């Protein structure tokens, strides 16, 4: 993956007017998230970790975002979305049922649990889930397609893009409170926003990003 914002580190804003104290506390908690489960049991954790690895494969040249742990904390803290899709059980139950059903599908087809399969086999099962082609008693009447869209994709991607490491990848400046954004017009940026590296201008972008704060 090319480095679109070389030299940029959103954490350089930590002690600047860009972030207030509540923002610092929230981000510090995310950064301190241990890569271990608090809600899911050992088997569920193995399946969830493998699932996160296929939904968001991460580059090897940096420390990974602890996606599974962030999803786990959402369950442990009962951080609900404020709505529930029709026909879906509550958030924690949906995840436990869905992970168990995914493992059941893997064992039925490949005689191994999901985390033991090779990536291509995992991807085919996830494609079947997304298309609603996984079914059976393990799902307990829950739609596999709805589970994929409202829990798997939603929770995993939300967890990934809630982390400063991901913000650096996309040049996001973090929460807009209290400083806010001023230059909202197309192709304009505030001084505290990252500079995207255009071909041949990587060094220029790096120098600019090292002073963003």
LUMVO-583455 format. One record per residue: residue number from 1; x, y, z of N, C-alpha, C, CB in turn. Coordinates in nm, 2 decimals, m for minus. Glycine has a CB too. Example, Ala and Ser with C-alpha at 12.3 -4.5 7.8 and 13.67 -1.06 7.14 Angstrom:
BEGIN
  resi      nx      ny      nz     cax     cay     caz      cx      cy      cz     cbx     cby     cbz
     1    1.32   m0.57    0.78    1.23   m0.45    0.78    1.32   m0.33    0.78    1.13   m0.45    0.90
     2    1.28   m0.22    0.71    1.37   m0.11    0.71    1.29    0.00    0.79    1.41   m0.06    0.57
***
This chain:
BEGIN
  resi      nx      ny      nz     cax     cay     caz      cx      cy      cz     cbx     cby     cbz
     1    0.08   m0.12    0.00    0.00    0.00    0.00    0.09    0.12    0.00   m0.10    0.00    0.12
     2    0.07    0.21   m0.10    0.15    0.34   m0.10    0.12    0.43    0.02    0.13    0.41   m0.23
     3    0.22    0.50    0.06    0.21    0.59    0.17    0.16    0.73    0.11    0.34    0.61    0.25
     4    0.03    0.75    0.12   m0.03    0.87    0.06    0.00    0.99    0.14   m0.18    0.85    0.05
     5    0.03    0.98    0.27    0.05    1.10    0.35    0.19    1.08    0.43   m0.06    1.12    0.45
     6    0.30    1.07    0.36    0.43    1.05    0.43    0.46    1.15    0.53    0.54    1.04    0.32
     7    0.51    1.11    0.64    0.55    1.20    0.75    0.44    1.24    0.84    0.62    1.32    0.69
     8    0.32    1.20    0.81    0.20    1.25    0.88    0.17    1.16    1.00    0.08    1.26    0.79
     9    0.15    1.22    1.12    0.12    1.14    1.24    0.01    1.22    1.31    0.24    1.12    1.33
    10   m0.11    1.17    1.31   m0.22    1.25    1.37   m0.20    1.27    1.52   m0.35    1.17    1.35
    11   m0.12    1.18    1.58   m0.10    1.20    1.72   m0.01    1.32    1.76   m0.03    1.07    1.78
    12    0.05    1.38    1.66    0.12    1.51    1.68    0.02    1.62    1.72    0.19    1.55    1.55
    13   m0.11    1.60    1.70   m0.21    1.69    1.74   m0.25    1.68    1.88   m0.33    1.68    1.65
    14   m0.20    1.58    1.95   m0.25    1.54    2.08   m0.25    1.66    2.18   m0.17    1.43    2.14
    15   m0.14    1.74    2.18   m0.13    1.85    2.27   m0.14    1.99    2.21    0.01    1.84    2.34
    16   m0.22    1.99    2.10   m0.24    2.12    2.02   m0.39    2.16    2.04   m0.20    2.10    1.87
    17   m0.43    2.27    1.99   m0.57    2.32    2.00   m0.66    2.23    1.92   m0.58    2.46    1.95
    18   m0.61    2.14    1.83   m0.69    2.05    1.75   m0.78    1.96    1.84   m0.61    1.97    1.66
    19   m0.72    1.92    1.95   m0.79    1.82    2.04   m0.81    1.88    2.18   m0.71    1.69    2.05
    20   m0.93    1.85    2.24   m0.95    1.89    2.37   m0.93    1.77    2.47   m1.10    1.94    2.39
    21   m0.95    1.79    2.59   m0.92    1.68    2.69   m1.01    1.56    2.67   m0.93    1.73    2.83
    22   m1.14    1.57    2.65   m1.22    1.45    2.63   m1.17    1.37    2.51   m1.37    1.49    2.61
    23   m1.13    1.44    2.40   m1.07    1.37    2.28   m0.95    1.29    2.32   m1.05    1.47    2.17
    24   m0.86    1.36    2.40   m0.74    1.29    2.44   m0.76    1.16    2.52   m0.65    1.39    2.52
    25   m0.86    1.17    2.61   m0.89    1.05    2.69   m0.95    0.94    2.60   m1.00    1.09    2.80
    26   m1.04    0.97    2.51   m1.09    0.87    2.42   m0.99    0.80    2.34   m1.20    0.93    2.33
    27   m0.90    0.88    2.28   m0.80    0.82    2.19   m0.69    0.75    2.27   m0.73    0.94    2.11
    28   m0.66    0.79    2.39   m0.57    0.72    2.48   m0.62    0.58    2.51   m0.54    0.80    2.61
    29   m0.75    0.57    2.53   m0.81    0.44    2.56   m0.81    0.35    2.44   m0.96    0.46    2.61
    30   m0.83    0.40    2.33   m0.82    0.32    2.21   m0.68    0.27    2.19   m0.86    0.39    2.08
    31   m0.58    0.35    2.21   m0.44    0.32    2.19   m0.40    0.21    2.29   m0.35    0.44    2.20
    32   m0.46    0.21    2.41   m0.43    0.12    2.52   m0.50   m0.01    2.51   m0.45    0.19    2.65
    33   m0.58   m0.03    2.41   m0.66   m0.15    2.40   m0.57   m0.28    2.38   m0.76   m0.14    2.28
    34   m0.57   m0.37    2.48   m0.49   m0.49    2.47   m0.56   m0.58    2.37   m0.48   m0.56    2.61
    35   m0.47   m0.65    2.29   m0.52   m0.74    2.19   m0.55   m0.88    2.25   m0.41   m0.76    2.08
    36   m0.66   m0.88    2.33   m0.71   m1.00    2.40   m0.86   m0.98    2.42   m0.63   m1.02    2.53
    37   m0.93   m1.09    2.44   m1.08   m1.07    2.46   m1.12   m1.04    2.60   m1.14   m1.20    2.41
    38   m1.22   m0.97    2.62   m1.29   m0.95    2.74   m1.43   m1.00    2.74   m1.29   m0.80    2.78
    39   m1.49   m1.01    2.62   m1.63   m1.06    2.61   m1.64   m1.20    2.54   m1.71   m0.96    2.52
    40   m1.57   m1.22    2.43   m1.58   m1.34    2.36   m1.50   m1.45    2.43   m1.53   m1.33    2.22
    41   m1.55   m1.58    2.42   m1.47   m1.69    2.47   m1.35   m1.72    2.37   m1.56   m1.82    2.49
    42   m1.27   m1.82    2.41   m1.15   m1.85    2.33   m1.18   m1.89    2.19   m1.07   m1.96    2.40
    43   m1.28   m1.97    2.17   m1.31   m2.02    2.03   m1.37   m1.90    1.95   m1.41   m2.13    2.04
    44   m1.46   m1.82    2.01   m1.51   m1.71    1.94   m1.40   m1.61    1.90   m1.62   m1.64    2.03
    45   m1.31   m1.59    1.99   m1.20   m1.49    1.97   m1.11   m1.54    1.85   m1.11   m1.48    2.09
    46   m1.09   m1.67    1.84   m1.01   m1.72    1.72   m1.08   m1.69    1.59   m0.98   m1.87    1.74
    47   m1.21   m1.72    1.59   m1.29   m1.70    1.47   m1.30   m1.55    1.44   m1.43   m1.76    1.49
    48   m1.33   m1.47    1.54   m1.34   m1.32    1.51   m1.20   m1.27    1.46   m1.38   m1.25    1.64
    49   m1.09   m1.31    1.52   m0.96   m1.26    1.47   m0.94   m1.29    1.33   m0.85   m1.31    1.56
    50   m0.97   m1.42    1.29   m0.95   m1.46    1.15   m1.04   m1.38    1.06   m0.97   m1.61    1.14
    51   m1.16   m1.36    1.11   m1.26   m1.28    1.03   m1.21   m1.14    1.00   m1.40   m1.28    1.10
    52   m1.17   m1.08    1.11   m1.11   m0.94    1.09   m1.00   m0.94    0.99   m1.07   m0.89    1.23
    53   m0.91   m1.04    1.00   m0.80   m1.04    0.91   m0.84   m1.05    0.76   m0.71   m1.16    0.94
    54   m0.95   m1.11    0.73   m1.00   m1.12    0.59   m1.08   m1.00    0.55   m1.08   m1.25    0.58
    55   m1.15   m0.94    0.64   m1.23   m0.82    0.61   m1.13   m0.70    0.58   m1.33   m0.79    0.71
    56   m1.03   m0.69    0.67   m0.94   m0.58    0.66   m0.80   m0.64    0.67   m0.96   m0.47    0.77
    57   m0.74   m0.69    0.56   m0.60   m0.73    0.57   m0.51   m0.61    0.59   m0.56   m0.81    0.44
    58   m0.42   m0.62    0.69   m0.34   m0.51    0.72   m0.19   m0.52    0.67   m0.34   m0.49    0.88
    59   m0.13   m0.41    0.64    0.01   m0.42    0.59    0.10   m0.47    0.70    0.06   m0.28    0.55
    60    0.21   m0.53    0.66    0.31   m0.59    0.75    0.41   m0.49    0.80    0.38   m0.71    0.68
    61    0.42   m0.37    0.74    0.52   m0.28    0.77    0.49   m0.18    0.89    0.56   m0.20    0.65
    62    0.38   m0.21    0.96    0.35   m0.13    1.08    0.27   m0.22    1.18    0.27   m0.01    1.04
    63    0.26   m0.17    1.30    0.19   m0.24    1.40    0.04   m0.24    1.36    0.20   m0.18    1.54
    64   m0.03   m0.36    1.37   m0.17   m0.37    1.33   m0.26   m0.30    1.42   m0.21   m0.51    1.31
    65   m0.37   m0.25    1.37   m0.48   m0.20    1.45   m0.55   m0.32    1.52   m0.58   m0.12    1.37
    66   m0.57   m0.32    1.65   m0.63   m0.44    1.72   m0.78   m0.45    1.69   m0.60   m0.43    1.87
    67   m0.82   m0.48    1.57   m0.96   m0.47    1.53   m1.05   m0.56    1.61   m0.97   m0.50    1.38
    68   m1.01   m0.69    1.62   m1.09   m0.78    1.70   m1.11   m0.73    1.84   m1.02   m0.92    1.70
    69   m1.01   m0.68    1.90   m1.02   m0.63    2.04   m1.11   m0.51    2.05   m0.88   m0.59    2.10
    70   m1.11   m0.42    1.95   m1.20   m0.31    1.95   m1.35   m0.35    1.93   m1.16   m0.21    1.84
    71   m1.37   m0.45    1.85   m1.50   m0.51    1.84   m1.54   m0.58    1.97   m1.51   m0.61    1.72
    72   m1.45   m0.65    2.03   m1.48   m0.72    2.16   m1.52   m0.61    2.26   m1.35   m0.80    2.20
    73   m1.45   m0.50    2.27   m1.48   m0.40    2.37   m1.61   m0.34    2.35   m1.37   m0.29    2.37
    74   m1.65   m0.33    2.22   m1.79   m0.28    2.20   m1.89   m0.37    2.25   m1.81   m0.26    2.04
    75   m1.87   m0.50    2.24   m1.96   m0.60    2.30   m1.96   m0.59    2.45   m1.93   m0.74    2.25
    76   m1.83   m0.59    2.51   m1.82   m0.59    2.65   m1.88   m0.47    2.72   m1.67   m0.60    2.69
    77   m1.87   m0.36    2.65   m1.92   m0.23    2.71   m2.07   m0.21    2.67   m1.84   m0.12    2.66
    78   m2.12   m0.30    2.59   m2.26   m0.29    2.54   m2.28   m0.15    2.47   m2.36   m0.31    2.66
    79   m2.19   m0.12    2.38   m2.20    0.01    2.31   m2.29   m0.01    2.19   m2.06    0.06    2.27
    80   m2.42    0.02    2.21   m2.52   m0.01    2.10   m2.52    0.10    2.00   m2.66   m0.03    2.16
    81   m2.58    0.06    1.88   m2.59    0.15    1.77   m2.70    0.25    1.78   m2.60    0.08    1.64
    82   m2.80    0.22    1.87   m2.92    0.31    1.88   m3.03    0.26    1.79   m2.88    0.45    1.84
    83   m3.01    0.15    1.72   m3.12    0.09    1.64   m3.08   m0.06    1.62   m3.13    0.16    1.50
    84   m3.18   m0.13    1.57   m3.15   m0.27    1.54   m3.23   m0.31    1.42   m3.19   m0.36    1.66
    85   m3.16   m0.38    1.33   m3.22   m0.43    1.20   m3.33   m0.53    1.24   m3.12   m0.50    1.11
    86   m3.44   m0.52    1.16   m3.56   m0.61    1.18   m3.51   m0.75    1.17   m3.67   m0.58    1.08
    87   m3.55   m0.84    1.26   m3.51   m0.98    1.25   m3.38   m1.02    1.31   m3.52   m1.02    1.11
    88   m3.31   m0.92    1.36   m3.18   m0.95    1.42   m3.19   m0.95    1.57   m3.07   m0.84    1.37
    89   m3.12   m1.04    1.63   m3.11   m1.04    1.78   m3.03   m0.93    1.83   m3.06   m1.17    1.83
    90   m3.02   m0.91    1.96   m2.93   m0.80    2.01   m2.79   m0.82    1.97   m2.95   m0.79    2.17
    91   m2.71   m0.72    1.97   m2.58   m0.71    1.92   m2.49   m0.83    1.96   m2.52   m0.58    1.95
    92   m2.48   m0.85    2.10   m2.39   m0.95    2.15   m2.43   m1.09    2.10   m2.38   m0.94    2.30
    93   m2.56   m1.11    2.11   m2.61   m1.24    2.07   m2.59   m1.27    1.92   m2.76   m1.26    2.10
    94   m2.61   m1.16    1.84   m2.59   m1.18    1.69   m2.45   m1.22    1.66   m2.62   m1.05    1.62
    95   m2.35   m1.16    1.73   m2.21   m1.19    1.71   m2.18   m1.33    1.75   m2.12   m1.09    1.78
    96   m2.23   m1.37    1.87   m2.20   m1.50    1.92   m2.26   m1.61    1.83   m2.24   m1.52    2.06
    97   m2.38   m1.59    1.79   m2.45   m1.68    1.70   m2.38   m1.69    1.56   m2.60   m1.65    1.68
    98   m2.35   m1.57    1.51   m2.29   m1.56    1.38   m2.15   m1.63    1.37   m2.27   m1.42    1.33
    99   m2.07   m1.61    1.47   m1.93   m1.67    1.48   m1.94   m1.82    1.49   m1.85   m1.61    1.60
   100   m2.04   m1.87    1.57   m2.06   m2.01    1.58   m2.11   m2.07    1.45   m2.16   m2.04    1.70
   101   m2.20   m2.00    1.39   m2.25   m2.05    1.26   m2.15   m2.05    1.15   m2.37   m1.97    1.22
   102   m2.06   m1.95    1.15   m1.95   m1.95    1.05   m1.86   m2.07    1.07   m1.87   m1.82    1.06
   103   m1.83   m2.10    1.20   m1.74   m2.21    1.23   m1.81   m2.34    1.19   m1.71   m2.22    1.38
   104   m1.94   m2.35    1.21   m2.02   m2.47    1.17   m2.01   m2.49    1.02   m2.16   m2.46    1.22
   105   m2.02   m2.38    0.94   m2.02   m2.39    0.80   m1.88   m2.43    0.75   m2.05   m2.25    0.73
   106   m1.77   m2.38    0.82   m1.64   m2.42    0.79   m1.61   m2.57    0.81   m1.54   m2.34    0.86
   107   m1.66   m2.62    0.93   m1.64   m2.76    0.96   m1.72   m2.85    0.86   m1.68   m2.79    1.11
   108   m1.84   m2.81    0.83   m1.93   m2.89    0.74   m1.86   m2.90    0.60   m2.06   m2.82    0.73
   109   m1.80   m2.79    0.55   m1.75   m2.79    0.42   m1.60   m2.84    0.41   m1.76   m2.65    0.36
   110   m1.52   m2.80    0.51   m1.38   m2.83    0.51   m1.33   m2.91    0.62   m1.31   m2.70    0.50
   111   m1.41   m2.95    0.72   m1.37   m3.03    0.83   m1.27   m2.96    0.92   m1.31   m3.16    0.78
   112   m1.27   m2.83    0.91   m1.18   m2.75    1.00   m1.26   m2.62    1.04   m1.05   m2.71    0.93
   113   m1.22   m2.57    1.15   m1.28   m2.44    1.19   m1.23   m2.33    1.10   m1.25   m2.41    1.34
   114   m1.30   m2.22    1.11   m1.28   m2.10    1.02   m1.13   m2.05    1.02   m1.37   m1.99    1.04
   115   m1.08   m2.04    1.15   m0.95   m1.98    1.16   m0.84   m2.08    1.11   m0.92   m1.95    1.30
   116   m0.87   m2.20    1.09   m0.77   m2.30    1.04   m0.77   m2.31    0.89   m0.81   m2.44    1.10
   117   m0.86   m2.24    0.82   m0.87   m2.25    0.68   m0.77   m2.16    0.61   m1.01   m2.22    0.63
   118   m0.73   m2.19    0.49   m0.65   m2.09    0.41   m0.74   m1.98    0.37   m0.58   m2.16    0.29
   119   m0.67   m1.87    0.33   m0.74   m1.74    0.30   m0.85   m1.76    0.19   m0.64   m1.63    0.26
   120   m0.82   m1.83    0.09   m0.91   m1.85   m0.02   m1.04   m1.92    0.02   m0.84   m1.93   m0.14
   121   m1.02   m2.02    0.11   m1.14   m2.09    0.16   m1.22   m2.00    0.25   m1.09   m2.22    0.24
   122   m1.15   m1.92    0.33   m1.22   m1.83    0.42   m1.30   m1.73    0.34   m1.12   m1.75    0.51
   123   m1.24   m1.68    0.23   m1.31   m1.58    0.15   m1.43   m1.63    0.08   m1.21   m1.52    0.04
   124   m1.43   m1.76    0.04   m1.54   m1.82   m0.03   m1.66   m1.83    0.07   m1.51   m1.95   m0.08
   125   m1.63   m1.86    0.20   m1.73   m1.87    0.30   m1.79   m1.73    0.33   m1.68   m1.93    0.43
   126   m1.71   m1.63    0.33   m1.75   m1.50    0.36   m1.84   m1.44    0.24   m1.64   m1.40    0.39
   127   m1.80   m1.48    0.12   m1.88   m1.44    0.01   m2.02   m1.51    0.01   m1.81   m1.48   m0.13
   128   m2.02   m1.63    0.05   m2.15   m1.70    0.07   m2.23   m1.64    0.18   m2.13   m1.85    0.10
   129   m2.17   m1.60    0.29   m2.24   m1.53    0.39   m2.30   m1.40    0.34   m2.15   m1.50    0.51
   130   m2.22   m1.32    0.27   m2.26   m1.19    0.22   m2.38   m1.21    0.13   m2.15   m1.12    0.15
   131   m2.38   m1.31    0.05   m2.49   m1.34   m0.05   m2.61   m1.40    0.02   m2.44   m1.42   m0.16
   132   m2.60   m1.43    0.15   m2.71   m1.50    0.21   m2.73   m1.65    0.18   m2.84   m1.43    0.18
   133   m2.62   m1.71    0.14   m2.62   m1.85    0.10   m2.58   m1.95    0.21   m2.53   m1.87   m0.02
   134   m2.54   m1.89    0.33   m2.52   m1.98    0.44   m2.65   m1.98    0.52   m2.40   m1.92    0.53
   135   m2.69   m2.11    0.56   m2.81   m2.13    0.64   m2.79   m2.25    0.72   m2.93   m2.14    0.54
   136   m2.89   m2.28    0.80   m2.89   m2.40    0.88   m2.93   m2.37    1.03   m2.75   m2.46    0.88
   137   m2.94   m2.47    1.11   m2.98   m2.45    1.25   m2.89   m2.36    1.33   m2.99   m2.58    1.31
   138   m2.76   m2.36    1.30   m2.67   m2.28    1.38   m2.70   m2.13    1.37   m2.53   m2.30    1.33
   139   m2.77   m2.09    1.26   m2.80   m1.95    1.24   m2.92   m1.91    1.33   m2.83   m1.91    1.10
   140   m3.00   m2.00    1.37   m3.12   m1.97    1.46   m3.22   m1.88    1.39   m3.07   m1.92    1.58
   141   m3.23   m1.89    1.26   m3.32   m1.80    1.19   m3.27   m1.66    1.15   m3.44   m1.78    1.27
   142   m3.15   m1.63    1.20   m3.08   m1.51    1.16   m3.03   m1.51    1.02   m2.97   m1.47    1.26
   143   m3.06   m1.40    0.95   m3.01   m1.39    0.81   m2.86   m1.38    0.80   m3.08   m1.28    0.73
   144   m2.79   m1.47    0.73   m2.65   m1.45    0.72   m2.61   m1.32    0.65   m2.59   m1.57    0.64
   145   m2.68   m1.29    0.55   m2.65   m1.16    0.47   m2.67   m1.04    0.56   m2.75   m1.15    0.35
   146   m2.78   m1.04    0.64   m2.80   m0.93    0.73   m2.69   m0.92    0.84   m2.94   m0.93    0.79
   147   m2.65   m1.04    0.89   m2.54   m1.04    0.99   m2.41   m0.98    0.92   m2.52   m1.18    1.03
   148   m2.39   m1.02    0.80   m2.27   m0.97    0.73   m2.27   m0.82    0.72   m2.25   m1.03    0.59
   149   m2.38   m0.76    0.67   m2.39   m0.62    0.65   m2.40   m0.54    0.77   m2.51   m0.59    0.56
   150   m2.48   m0.58    0.87   m2.51   m0.50    0.99   m2.41   m0.52    1.10   m2.65   m0.52    1.03
   151   m2.35   m0.63    1.11   m2.25   m0.66    1.22   m2.11   m0.68    1.17   m2.30   m0.79    1.29
   152   m2.09   m0.77    1.08   m1.95   m0.79    1.03   m1.89   m0.67    0.97   m1.94   m0.91    0.93
   153   m1.95   m0.63    0.86   m1.89   m0.51    0.79   m1.90   m0.39    0.87   m1.96   m0.49    0.65
   154   m2.01   m0.36    0.93   m2.03   m0.24    1.01   m1.93   m0.23    1.13   m2.17   m0.23    1.06
   155   m1.93   m0.33    1.21   m1.85   m0.33    1.33   m1.70   m0.33    1.31   m1.89   m0.44    1.43
   156   m1.66   m0.42    1.21   m1.52   m0.43    1.18   m1.46   m0.31    1.12   m1.49   m0.56    1.09
   157   m1.53   m0.25    1.02   m1.48   m0.13    0.95   m1.48   m0.01    1.05   m1.56   m0.11    0.82
   158   m1.59    0.00    1.13   m1.60    0.11    1.22   m1.48    0.10    1.32   m1.73    0.10    1.30
   159   m1.45   m0.02    1.37   m1.34   m0.04    1.46   m1.21    0.00    1.40   m1.34   m0.18    1.51
   160   m1.19   m0.04    1.28   m1.06   m0.01    1.21   m1.04    0.14    1.19   m1.05   m0.08    1.07
   161   m1.14    0.21    1.14   m1.13    0.35    1.11   m1.16    0.44    1.23   m1.23    0.39    1.00
   162   m1.17    0.38    1.35   m1.17    0.46    1.47   m1.03    0.48    1.53   m1.26    0.39    1.58
   163   m0.93    0.42    1.47   m0.80    0.41    1.53   m0.70    0.51    1.46   m0.74    0.27    1.52
   164   m0.62    0.58    1.54   m0.53    0.68    1.48   m0.44    0.62    1.37   m0.44    0.73    1.59
   165   m0.40    0.49    1.38   m0.32    0.43    1.27   m0.39    0.44    1.14   m0.28    0.29    1.30
   166   m0.52    0.41    1.14   m0.60    0.42    1.01   m0.61    0.57    0.97   m0.73    0.36    1.03
   167   m0.63    0.66    1.07   m0.64    0.80    1.03   m0.51    0.85    0.96   m0.66    0.88    1.16
   168   m0.40    0.80    1.00   m0.27    0.84    0.93   m0.28    0.79    0.78   m0.15    0.78    1.00
   169   m0.33    0.67    0.76   m0.34    0.62    0.62   m0.43    0.70    0.53   m0.39    0.47    0.63
   170   m0.53    0.76    0.58   m0.62    0.84    0.50   m0.61    0.99    0.52   m0.77    0.79    0.53
   171   m0.52    1.03    0.60   m0.49    1.17    0.62   m0.60    1.24    0.70   m0.48    1.24    0.49
   172   m0.67    1.16    0.78   m0.78    1.22    0.86   m0.72    1.30    0.98   m0.88    1.12    0.91
   173   m0.77    1.41    1.01   m0.72    1.50    1.11   m0.77    1.47    1.25   m0.74    1.64    1.09
   174   m0.86    1.37    1.26   m0.91    1.34    1.39   m1.04    1.42    1.42   m0.81    1.36    1.50
   175   m1.09    1.41    1.54   m1.21    1.49    1.57   m1.20    1.64    1.55   m1.25    1.46    1.72
   176   m1.31    1.70    1.50   m1.30    1.84    1.47   m1.32    1.93    1.59   m1.41    1.87    1.37
   177   m1.33    1.88    1.71   m1.36    1.96    1.83   m1.23    1.97    1.90   m1.47    1.90    1.92
   178   m1.19    2.09    1.95   m1.27    2.21    1.94   m1.23    2.30    1.82   m1.25    2.29    2.06
   179   m1.12    2.27    1.75   m1.08    2.36    1.65   m1.17    2.37    1.52   m0.94    2.32    1.60
   180   m1.22    2.26    1.48   m1.31    2.26    1.36   m1.23    2.28    1.23   m1.41    2.37    1.37
   181   m1.30    2.27    1.12   m1.25    2.29    0.99   m1.31    2.42    0.93   m1.27    2.16    0.90
   182   m1.22    2.49    0.85   m1.26    2.62    0.80   m1.27    2.61    0.65   m1.17    2.73    0.84
   183   m1.17    2.56    0.58   m1.16    2.56    0.44   m1.23    2.44    0.38   m1.01    2.56    0.39
   184   m1.36    2.45    0.37   m1.45    2.34    0.33   m1.46    2.32    0.18   m1.58    2.35    0.39
   185   m1.41    2.41    0.10   m1.43    2.40   m0.04   m1.34    2.29   m0.10   m1.40    2.54   m0.11
   186   m1.38    2.24   m0.22   m1.30    2.14   m0.29   m1.16    2.17   m0.31   m1.37    2.10   m0.42
   187   m1.07    2.08   m0.28   m0.93    2.09   m0.30   m0.86    2.20   m0.22   m0.90    2.11   m0.45
   188   m0.91    2.23   m0.10   m0.85    2.32   m0.01   m0.83    2.25    0.12   m0.93    2.46    0.00
   189   m0.73    2.29    0.19   m0.71    2.23    0.32   m0.67    2.33    0.43   m0.60    2.12    0.31
   190   m0.70    2.30    0.55   m0.66    2.38    0.66   m0.51    2.35    0.70   m0.75    2.36    0.79
   191   m0.44    2.44    0.76   m0.30    2.41    0.79   m0.28    2.29    0.88   m0.24    2.53    0.86
   192   m0.38    2.25    0.95   m0.36    2.13    1.04   m0.41    2.00    0.98   m0.44    2.16    1.17
   193   m0.43    2.01    0.85   m0.47    1.88    0.77   m0.35    1.83    0.70   m0.59    1.91    0.67
   194   m0.35    1.70    0.67   m0.24    1.63    0.61   m0.23    1.67    0.46   m0.25    1.48    0.62
   195   m0.11    1.66    0.40   m0.09    1.69    0.26   m0.08    1.56    0.19    0.03    1.78    0.24
   196   m0.16    1.53    0.09   m0.15    1.41    0.01   m0.03    1.42   m0.08   m0.28    1.38   m0.07
   197    0.05    1.31   m0.09    0.16    1.31   m0.18    0.13    1.28   m0.32    0.26    1.20   m0.13
   198    0.15    1.37   m0.41    0.13    1.35   m0.55    0.26    1.29   m0.61    0.09    1.49   m0.62
   199    0.24    1.22   m0.72    0.36    1.16   m0.78    0.47    1.26   m0.81    0.32    1.09   m0.92
   200    0.59    1.23   m0.76    0.70    1.31   m0.77    0.72    1.42   m0.67    0.70    1.38   m0.90
   201    0.62    1.43   m0.58    0.62    1.53   m0.48    0.61    1.47   m0.34    0.50    1.63   m0.49
   202    0.66    1.35   m0.32    0.66    1.28   m0.19    0.74    1.35   m0.09    0.71    1.14   m0.21
   203    0.86    1.40   m0.13    0.95    1.47   m0.03    0.88    1.60    0.02    1.08    1.50   m0.09
   204    0.82    1.67   m0.07    0.75    1.80   m0.04    0.64    1.77    0.06    0.70    1.87   m0.16
   205    0.56    1.66    0.03    0.45    1.63    0.12    0.50    1.59    0.26    0.36    1.52    0.06
   206    0.61    1.51    0.26    0.66    1.46    0.39    0.71    1.58    0.47    0.78    1.37    0.37
   207    0.78    1.68    0.41    0.82    1.79    0.49    0.70    1.87    0.54    0.91    1.88    0.40
   208    0.60    1.89    0.46    0.48    1.96    0.51    0.41    1.89    0.62    0.38    1.98    0.39
   209    0.40    1.75    0.61    0.33    1.68    0.71    0.40    1.67    0.84    0.30    1.54    0.65
   210    0.53    1.68    0.84    0.61    1.67    0.96    0.58    1.80    1.05    0.75    1.66    0.93
   211    0.52    1.90    0.99    0.49    2.02    1.06    0.34    2.04    1.09    0.55    2.14    0.99
   212    0.26    1.94    1.05    0.12    1.95    1.07    0.09    1.92    1.22    0.04    1.85    0.99
   213    0.01    2.01    1.28   m0.03    1.99    1.42   m0.14    2.07    1.47    0.09    2.01    1.51
***
